[in-house]
Amino acid sequence: MKKQLLFLSFFMLLFCASSYAQAPQGFKYQAVARTATNQPYVNTSMRVRVGIAPPGSSAVYTETHSVITTNLGIINLNIGQGSPVSGTFAGIAWASSEYFLRIEISLDNGFTYIDLGTSQLLSVPYALYAAQAGGGGTGDADNNPSNELQQLTKSGNQITLSQGGGSVTDEVNDADANPTNELQTLSLSGLQLSISNGNAVTLPAGGSADNWGNQVVQTGASLNGEGTLANPLNIAQQNAAPGQTLKWNGTSWVPQNDANTDAQTLSVNGAQLSISGGNSVTLPTGTTYTAGTGINLSGNQIVNTGDTNAADDLTQSTGFSGDVNGTYNNLQINSGAVGNNELANGAVSGDKIAQSGASNGQVLQWNGSAWAPGTVSTGSTPDNWGSQVVQTAATLSGNGTAANPLGVATNSINSSHIQDGSIQASDLAAGVVPNYTAGSG
């Protein structure tokens, strides 16, 4: 009875695909995605790339699907309804060639693909070719909505599809037509495994067999969970603190601090700065400030506790008097405030003296009350040190120049020029003063 159901499903698929006035743009595809070691990808998110190509040619249509496999690794696709990459599904000329289907999977969101193989497309997708009236183009020339309908009939073990749809032989001849008497059930009694309406086998002894129908994983202290989708296995916390690692203590894996870690912490105790796993240093105490009269220190704040009268404070608008006038940012020296006491020696240079109406050649002269520009009197000849020389009397020689410096003239000094008592014995030349010797008596 089961094989009848399978063949009936097959024919219903052909019947549905050929009876639509507009063929659906797509067909079903199912496969199992497996690893290189033939293990299925269970409950795995992946991207599937589908290519349809004629023999020996590149794909005329490519699309991708984002799927999650079942717990058996099965992927289910509606080919023709994915995300197009190249070509169009409706543009495939099914009547012009055979076509092959290439399936690839990607586990890294489409960066790389693994080729699962290429296989030839057979009957079912070519219902799309039937939608084009067998190569005669699209449309139904007779415009009859019923002459495409087909019927299934069964005579004995022969199943036939009308309108020349062919027939198949049902290899199981179920004479009683009872849909339930082929059903069988398994039962286990001790080590005896039996199937209804069939035989029994004895399971091997040697411990309790696992019953994965209702059993769950038994875990030790290092794991938790049951190994099911609802409660998967995980590493147990085992009272681990943040930053700890699992270490083997000789008998089991337990959380411990990692002695080889570079993570260190700083701590301060008074002026002592320490780093974990390292040394300590004493921080400098810095400058200590002592509050004076009228000042109070509070943390990093200085508070005035002395003169609290705001009326005698200097502000931006405070005016000044005395030798200056104006506010703090625009002070001016009063006229006549700077006198001889205020000027430093040598402070006045020539460029600081006002012209005061002087003309070329004039000099400053005291007029009895002030210094004023004036002209040298014509009654006297001014000294011209550029060409003049020193005039001397008989006691001096030279004219006071570098070439002829001044000196005392030869034999010009007489007794009147020598100060009384100024000549010492050492100033006298030998023999100038005679030596006398006293005689007898």
Secondary structure by P-SEA (a helix, b strand, c coil): caaaaaaaaaaaaaaaaaaccccccbbbbbbbbbcccccccccccbbbbbbbbcccccccccbbbbbbbcccbbbbbcccccccccccccccccccbbbbbbbbbbcccccbbbbcbbbbbccccaaaaaaaccccccccccccccccbbbbbbcccbbbbcccccccccccccccccccccbbbbbbcccccccccbbbbbcccccccccccccccccccccccccccccccccccccccccbbbbbcccbbbbbccccccbbbbbbccccccccccccccccccbbbbbccccccccccccccccccccccccccccccccccccccbbbbccccccccccccccccccccccccccccccccccccbbbbbbccccccccccccbbbbbccccccccccccccccccccccccccccccccccccccccbbbbbbccc
